[in-house]
Amino acid sequence: MRWKPTRRGVLRLARDALILLLIYVAVLAWKGRNMAGGAAPPLRATDIAGQHVDLAAFRGKPVLVQFWGTWCPICRMELGSLQTLSQHWQIVTVAMQSGSTADIRAFMHKHHLDYTVISDPDGRIAQRWGVSEVPAGFVIGPKGDIRFRVVGLTSLWGLRARLWWAGL
């Protein structure tokens, strides 16, 4: 027996899809409730390559600040996207509780990644930014304000769109 769509059935399906979408958006908002907003907190540190990184140096262009961990399977799914993104956009990543600088360097080498990574072994940087779970990202606008907050898996195109929009 073949299902024949009725007007009532289609409307019920649309209603259910809308309810699921609203629940999804509410969960994302709840997960990001403690994350920083407004002006981006200061971020000054030495990256795993020994270079000084100051978020203020990126003023005038959008930048992605991405929190992640070498131990996080979802974060690992985003590594390729971050590598691709780093070739066209400014990104600074913060490796939370991921071992020593040498451990993170070895991880980056093993996965053929070369973007900027700051080690946050004790979670102090994450705490300042209100990050309690990873992956978590912030798209910072040219004036140093947080334009977008992202918690959980996101796509390369989603990140590109947010960076592009933040730069307008």
N, C-alpha and C positions, 0 to 999 in steps of 0.2 A: 504494500500500500504506500502510495506516494503522498508526502505532505504537501498540501496546497496552502500557500501563505494567504492568510486573511488579513484584512485591515486591522482587526483587533489583535491578532497574533503579532503583526509587525510592530504595532504601537507598544505592546507589552514587552517585546524584545528590545525596542529602543529605550523604553523606560528602565528596564533592568540594566542595560548597558550604561545609561546615564548614572544610575545609582552606584554601580561599580566604579565608574570614573570618579565620582564625587568621593567615595570612600578612599580610593587610591590617593587622590589629591590631599584629602584630610590627613592620611597617614604620613605622607611626605612632609606636610606642614608641621605635624606634630614632631616628627623626627628632627626637624631643623629648628625647633622652637628656641633652643639655647644657643644657637650659633650666632656669631657676631653679625651685626647689621650696621647700617650707617657708614661712617668712616672706617676704613680698614685699619685694624690694629697694626702697630709697628711690627715690622719683620726685618730684623737685622741679625745676621748670623754668618757663619762660615760654612760653605757647602762641603760636600765630601771630596771635592777636588782641591780644597784649600783656598777657594776664592771667596772674597767678601761679597755677601748678597745683602742689598738694602732695597726693600720694596719701593721706597720713595724714589729710587733711581728710575723707576719705570713710569713715572708721572708723564702724562701726555699721550699714553697709549694703553689699551686694555691689556690686562695680564690675568692669567689663571693661577691661583694658588690652590694646589691639590694636596690633600692629606691622604696618606695611604700607608700600607704596611706590607713588608715582604711576606708575612705570614697570612695575608688576607687573599682568599681565592677570587673574590669579586674584583679586588684591586688588580690582580694579575691579568684579569680579562681586559682591563683598560690600558695595559702597558703599551700595546701597539698604537692605540689611539693617541696616547700622550706623546709618543715618539714622533708620530706623523704631525701632530699639532705643533710640536716644538720647532719644526722646521719653518713655520710661517708665523707663529705667534709667540709672545713672551709667556713662558710658564716657569713657575717655581714650585717644586714639590717638596713636601715634608714627610719623611719616612718616620712614622710613629713606632716607637718601641720595637725596632727592627734589628737590634743588635748593635755591634760596634760599627764605626765608620768603615773599617776594612770589610766587615760582613756585607754592608750595603754596597760598597764598591764592587765586591765580588759578584753580588747578585746582579748589579747593573751590567757588568761585563758579560756574565753568562747569558743574559737576555739581550745583549747588543743594544743597550739603551745609553744615551749620552746627554739627557737633559739635566737641568739643575736639580740637585737633591740636597736638602738640609736634613741632617739627622736630628731627631727629637727623642732621645732614648728614655727620658723620664716623663714625657708628655706635657712639658711646661708650655711649649708653643701652642700645642693643641688646646690646652686649657685656656690660654689667653684668647684664642679664637672661638671658644665654645664648642670645640669638636670633641665628641665622645665616641663616635663610631666612624669607621672608614668603609669605603671611600667617601670623602666629603670634599667638595670644591667650592671655591669662591671666585667669581669673575669680578675683577676690580676694574672700575672705569678709569678713564684718563685723568680724572680729578682726584683719584684715590678713594672713591666711594665704592662700597660693595653693591654691585648691580644685580648679581644673581648668586644664589646659594643652591648647591646641588648635593643631595645625600643619596648614596647608593649608585648603582650602575647607570651610566649614561653613555650615549653614543658619541662617536667622533663628530658626526654632523650636529648633534645637539650642542656639544661644546663649541664647535665652530660658529654656530648660529648665535649663541650667547655672547661670544667674544666679539663677533661682528656687530651685534646689536649694542653692546656696551660701548663700542667705539664711535657710535653715531652721535 
